[in-house]
Amino acid sequence: MSQEAIEQVVTAYFANITSMNPEGWIDNFAEDAISHDPVGEPPAKVHEGYRQFIGQLQAVFEKLEATIEHIFIAANEAAVKWTMAGISKSGKPVKFAGITIFEVNAEGKIQTTRAYWNPAQMIAQLR
Protein backbone atom coordinates (compact mmCIF):
# COMPACT_ATOMS: atom_id res chain seq x y z
CA MET A 1 0.00 0.00 0.00
CA SER A 2 1.52 3.32 -1.07
CA GLN A 3 1.58 6.35 1.18
CA GLU A 4 -0.33 8.24 -1.53
CA ALA A 5 -3.16 5.67 -1.51
CA ILE A 6 -3.42 5.83 2.29
CA GLU A 7 -3.42 9.63 2.25
CA GLN A 8 -6.11 9.59 -0.47
CA VAL A 9 -8.55 7.39 1.48
CA VAL A 10 -7.97 9.38 4.70
CA THR A 11 -8.55 12.66 2.86
CA ALA A 12 -11.74 11.25 1.30
CA TYR A 13 -12.95 10.13 4.76
CA PHE A 14 -12.76 13.71 6.08
CA ALA A 15 -14.04 15.30 2.85
CA ASN A 16 -17.16 13.13 3.05
CA ILE A 17 -17.74 14.19 6.65
CA THR A 18 -17.47 17.86 5.62
CA SER A 19 -19.89 17.35 2.72
CA MET A 20 -22.10 15.14 4.94
CA ASN A 21 -22.14 12.50 2.20
CA PRO A 22 -23.11 9.19 3.84
CA GLU A 23 -22.63 7.02 0.76
CA GLY A 24 -19.24 8.50 -0.05
CA TRP A 25 -18.15 8.18 3.57
CA ILE A 26 -19.22 4.53 3.83
CA ASP A 27 -17.53 3.75 0.51
CA ASN A 28 -14.14 4.47 2.14
CA PHE A 29 -14.56 1.41 4.39
CA ALA A 30 -14.00 -2.32 3.90
CA GLU A 31 -17.16 -4.43 4.17
CA ASP A 32 -16.06 -5.80 7.57
CA ALA A 33 -14.62 -2.51 8.88
CA ILE A 34 -14.73 -1.72 12.59
CA SER A 35 -14.76 1.78 14.10
CA HIS A 36 -13.78 2.69 17.65
CA ASP A 37 -15.20 6.23 17.65
CA PRO A 38 -14.45 7.36 20.23
CA VAL A 39 -12.06 4.88 21.79
CA GLY A 40 -13.63 3.61 24.99
CA GLU A 41 -17.08 3.18 23.49
CA PRO A 42 -18.14 -0.20 22.09
CA PRO A 43 -16.73 -0.68 18.58
CA ALA A 44 -19.17 -0.42 15.68
CA LYS A 45 -19.38 -2.41 12.46
CA VAL A 46 -19.35 0.43 9.95
CA HIS A 47 -21.59 -1.18 7.33
CA GLU A 48 -24.28 -2.15 9.88
CA GLY A 49 -26.32 0.99 10.42
CA TYR A 50 -23.37 3.37 10.53
CA ARG A 51 -24.85 5.48 7.71
CA GLN A 52 -26.87 7.04 10.51
CA PHE A 53 -23.67 8.74 11.69
CA ILE A 54 -23.79 11.23 8.82
CA GLY A 55 -27.55 11.56 9.30
CA GLN A 56 -26.92 12.58 12.90
CA LEU A 57 -24.40 15.17 11.75
CA GLN A 58 -26.94 16.54 9.26
CA ALA A 59 -29.58 16.77 12.00
CA VAL A 60 -27.32 18.74 14.36
CA PHE A 61 -25.08 20.84 12.10
CA GLU A 62 -25.82 23.45 9.48
CA LYS A 63 -22.14 23.35 8.54
CA LEU A 64 -19.25 21.15 9.65
CA GLU A 65 -15.72 21.46 8.34
CA ALA A 66 -13.00 18.91 8.97
CA THR A 67 -9.41 20.11 8.79
CA ILE A 68 -6.53 17.67 8.62
CA GLU A 69 -3.64 19.20 10.53
CA HIS A 70 -1.11 16.37 10.16
CA ILE A 71 -1.01 12.90 8.65
CA PHE A 72 1.68 10.49 9.81
CA ILE A 73 1.88 7.31 7.72
CA ALA A 74 3.71 4.11 8.64
CA ALA A 75 3.22 0.79 6.84
CA ASN A 76 -0.55 0.48 6.20
CA GLU A 77 -1.63 2.85 8.97
CA ALA A 78 -2.05 6.59 9.37
CA ALA A 79 -2.35 8.74 12.47
CA VAL A 80 -4.25 11.92 11.73
CA LYS A 81 -4.45 15.04 13.91
CA TRP A 82 -7.66 16.83 12.97
CA THR A 83 -10.00 19.62 14.01
CA MET A 84 -13.69 20.07 13.30
CA ALA A 85 -15.40 23.44 13.26
CA GLY A 86 -19.04 23.97 12.61
CA ILE A 87 -22.28 25.81 13.16
CA SER A 88 -25.23 24.02 14.73
CA LYS A 89 -28.75 24.26 13.33
CA SER A 90 -29.46 26.65 16.23
CA GLY A 91 -26.53 28.89 15.20
CA LYS A 92 -24.03 27.90 17.89
CA PRO A 93 -20.38 27.62 16.85
CA VAL A 94 -18.51 24.47 17.81
CA LYS A 95 -14.87 23.46 17.56
CA PHE A 96 -13.23 20.24 18.71
CA ALA A 97 -10.14 18.21 17.90
CA GLY A 98 -8.79 14.71 18.00
CA ILE A 99 -6.51 12.08 16.59
CA THR A 100 -7.72 9.14 14.54
CA ILE A 101 -5.66 6.06 13.72
CA PHE A 102 -6.60 4.44 10.40
CA GLU A 103 -5.66 0.92 9.32
CA VAL A 104 -6.00 0.53 5.54
CA ASN A 105 -6.32 -2.88 3.88
CA ALA A 106 -4.63 -4.10 0.67
CA GLU A 107 -7.64 -2.92 -1.41
CA GLY A 108 -7.17 0.66 -0.21
CA LYS A 109 -10.21 0.60 2.08
CA ILE A 110 -10.29 1.60 5.75
CA GLN A 111 -10.31 -1.58 7.86
CA THR A 112 -10.23 -0.05 11.34
CA THR A 113 -10.45 3.39 12.92
CA ARG A 114 -9.54 4.34 16.46
CA ALA A 115 -10.64 7.91 17.21
CA TYR A 116 -9.31 9.73 20.25
CA TRP A 117 -11.49 12.73 21.10
CA ASN A 118 -13.94 13.87 23.74
CA PRO A 119 -17.58 14.08 22.56
CA ALA A 120 -18.57 15.76 25.86
CA GLN A 121 -16.57 18.84 24.87
CA MET A 122 -18.50 19.11 21.61
CA ILE A 123 -21.87 18.50 23.27
CA ALA A 124 -21.17 21.19 25.89
CA GLN A 125 -20.65 23.74 23.12
CA LEU A 126 -24.02 22.88 21.59
CA ARG A 127 -25.96 23.64 24.78
PyMOL commands that set and color helices and strands:
alter all, ss='L'
color gray80, all
select helices_A, chain A and resi 3-18+22-27+52-60+119-126
alter helices_A, ss='H'
color red, helices_A
select strands_A, chain A and resi 29-36+44-45+61-74+77-88+93-104+110-116
alter strands_A, ss='S'
color yellow, strands_A
deselect
rebuild
show_as cartoon
